[in-house]
Amino acid sequence: MKFLRYSLILVFLGIVIGGGVYFYNQKDGYLVTFNSNGGSVIAPIRTGIKKQIDVPVSPTREGYTFVGWYLDDEKFDFDLKVEEDITLTAHWEEEKSIVYTLSFDSLGGSVIEDIKIEKGSVLEDVPVPIKEGYLFLYWTYHNAEFSFTTPIDKSMTFVAKYKHLEEEKVNATITFDSNGGSLVEDVVVKIGDIAKMPKEPTKDGYRFAGWYLDDEEFLFLEPVYEDITLQALWEKE
């Protein structure tokens, strides 16, 4: 009986020790490495004793869409247990180029042809229409100025915004308000020239005291840059 009891104890100890050794050897599980196949790096993961891993963060690769992780040409099922060290390889699909059309309504200006542009691109050479008598300011989209530093994400139609150009003013007109006196004809001078003083007006019972601009006497010594009206000042005799 003692022999049997000792035997059972030894068997039990063997099971405990063996289980401990197995647990120790299996506590880290298996190593799963990831070959991103040209994409961003994904760190290896150990399965641990459960022999499974969570789905890692998807890698990225410019110009491609990530399809999934594959083992021996079959998409890997992350619900399955891992029984050995494995390497999973990323599969990719090349992104198709999306092209949009940019149209330009020059509102009577020179014709601007449509421009084809890839999605996410920025139009660098912005066309400038020419319209006689007008200065082109900018292109609008939905009645607001559009910034061409914005990446294009759809087909769009732009409308030109202009400023009307007035003819450059060459001459200035001086008008004389004789304030009840005799008529004095307007004088036209070139912009920036000095006007000559006209013949003094007359008014019965009054003496002419000068021409005034904004309550200051105008002495015809300063260049004229715009149309002005001078008013006669009288002193009663």
Stockholm file with secondary structure:
# STOCKHOLM 1.0

chainA/1-237         MKFLRYSLILVFLGIVIGGGVYFYNQKDGYLVTFNSNGGSVIAPIRTGIKKQIDVPVSPTREGYTFVGWYLDDEKFDFDLKVEEDITLTAHWEEEKSIVYTLSFDSLGGSVIEDIKIEKGSVLEDVPVPIKEGYLFLYWTYHNAEFSFTTPIDKSMTFVAKYKHLEEEKVNATITFDSNGGSLVEDVVVKIGDIAKMPKEPTKDGYRFAGWYLDDEEFLFLEPVYEDITLQALWEKE
#=GR chainA/1-237 SS CHHHHHHHHHHHHHHHHHHHHHHHHHTTCCEEEEECTTSCCCCCEECTTTTCCCCCCCCCCTTEEEEEEEETTEECCTTSCCCSCEEEEEEEEECCCCEEEEEEECTTSSCCCCEEEETTCCCCSCCCCCCTTEEEEEEEETTEECCTTSCCCSCEEEEEEEEECCCCCCEEEEEEECTTSCCCCCEEEETTCCCCCCCCCCBTTEEEEEEEETTEECCSCSCCCSCEEEEEEEEEC
#=GC SS_cons         CHHHHHHHHHHHHHHHHHHHHHHHHHTTCCEEEEECTTSCCCCCEECTTTTCCCCCCCCCCTTEEEEEEEETTEECCTTSCCCSCEEEEEEEEECCCCEEEEEEECTTSSCCCCEEEETTCCCCSCCCCCCTTEEEEEEEETTEECCTTSCCCSCEEEEEEEEECCCCCCEEEEEEECTTSCCCCCEEEETTCCCCCCCCCCBTTEEEEEEEETTEECCSCSCCCSCEEEEEEEEEC
//
